[in-house]
Amino acid sequence: MNQVGGARLDSSRRKDLERAALTQAVDDARLNADALARAAGAKLGPVQSLSTTGTMPVPMYAQKAMSVAAAPMADAAEQSYQSSEMKFTATVSAQFELLAP
């Protein structure tokens, strides 16, 4: 029995791109926490805990493909491979110590 699955996009720079997404997520978490601390009249202290749910590349065409999945294809040309961009995202959860001003 032969089986053929769908094409899977990947990047030779996957690890570097995942780390860059994680770095940006941590930077954003720190900026958000600092804004909250200042609004509360406190200062942001050191990180107490840090975790991530991971990163996952998402082909940018995937959302469009899902929205039209039920619609029939007009012809075989539309079923051929189409190049796309990949978007790497990361989510982090960070807890910081709050310091008195």
C-alpha positions as CSV (number, residue, x, y, z in Angstrom):
1,M,0.0,0.0,0.0
2,N,1.4,3.4,-1.0
3,Q,0.5,6.6,0.9
4,V,1.4,10.1,0.1
5,G,1.0,12.9,2.6
6,G,0.7,16.7,2.1
7,A,3.9,18.7,1.7
8,R,5.4,20.1,4.9
9,L,7.3,23.4,4.7
10,D,10.4,23.7,6.9
11,S,13.4,26.0,7.2
12,S,17.1,25.2,7.4
13,R,17.2,28.1,9.9
14,R,14.4,26.7,12.1
15,K,16.4,26.7,15.4
16,D,17.7,30.2,14.8
17,L,14.2,31.5,13.9
18,E,12.6,29.7,16.9
19,R,15.2,31.3,19.3
20,A,14.6,34.7,17.8
21,A,10.9,34.3,18.3
22,L,11.5,33.3,21.9
23,T,13.8,36.3,22.5
24,Q,11.2,38.7,21.2
25,A,8.5,37.1,23.3
26,V,10.7,37.5,26.5
27,D,11.5,41.1,25.6
28,D,7.8,41.8,25.1
29,A,6.9,40.1,28.4
30,R,9.5,42.2,30.2
31,L,8.2,45.5,28.6
32,N,4.6,44.6,29.5
33,A,5.6,43.7,33.1
34,D,7.6,46.9,33.4
35,A,4.6,49.0,32.3
36,L,2.4,47.2,34.8
37,A,4.9,47.7,37.6
38,R,5.3,51.5,36.9
39,A,1.5,51.9,36.7
40,A,1.3,50.3,40.2
41,G,4.1,52.6,41.5
42,A,6.6,49.8,41.8
43,K,9.8,48.8,40.1
44,L,10.4,45.6,38.1
45,G,12.7,43.1,39.8
46,P,14.4,40.0,38.5
47,V,12.6,37.2,36.8
48,Q,11.2,34.6,39.2
49,S,10.0,32.1,36.6
50,L,10.0,31.8,32.9
51,S,8.3,29.2,30.7
52,T,7.2,28.7,27.1
53,T,4.6,26.8,25.2
54,G,7.1,26.4,22.4
55,T,7.3,27.7,18.9
56,M,5.7,26.5,15.8
57,P,6.2,27.6,12.2
58,V,2.9,28.4,10.5
59,P,2.8,28.6,6.7
60,M,1.2,31.9,5.9
61,Y,-1.1,30.3,3.2
62,A,-2.5,27.8,5.8
63,Q,-5.2,30.2,7.0
64,K,-6.4,30.9,3.5
65,A,-6.3,27.2,2.6
66,M,-8.5,26.4,5.7
67,S,-11.0,29.0,4.8
68,V,-11.5,27.6,1.3
69,A,-11.0,23.9,2.1
70,A,-14.7,23.2,1.5
71,A,-14.7,25.0,-1.9
72,P,-14.0,22.8,-4.9
73,M,-10.9,23.5,-6.9
74,A,-11.5,25.0,-10.3
75,D,-8.8,22.9,-12.1
76,A,-5.7,20.9,-11.4
77,A,-3.5,23.9,-11.8
78,E,-4.9,25.3,-8.6
79,Q,-3.9,22.1,-6.7
80,S,-0.2,22.6,-7.6
81,Y,2.4,23.7,-5.1
82,Q,2.5,27.4,-4.2
83,S,5.4,29.0,-2.4
84,S,4.7,30.7,0.8
85,E,6.3,32.5,3.8
86,M,6.6,30.9,7.3
87,K,5.9,32.8,10.4
88,F,7.5,31.6,13.7
89,T,5.7,32.5,16.8
90,A,6.4,32.0,20.5
91,T,4.5,32.5,23.7
92,V,6.2,32.9,27.1
93,S,4.9,33.2,30.6
94,A,7.1,35.3,32.9
95,Q,6.8,36.2,36.6
96,F,8.9,39.1,37.9
97,E,9.6,40.3,41.4
98,L,8.0,43.7,42.2
99,L,10.3,46.1,44.1
100,A,9.3,49.1,46.2
101,P,10.1,52.3,44.4
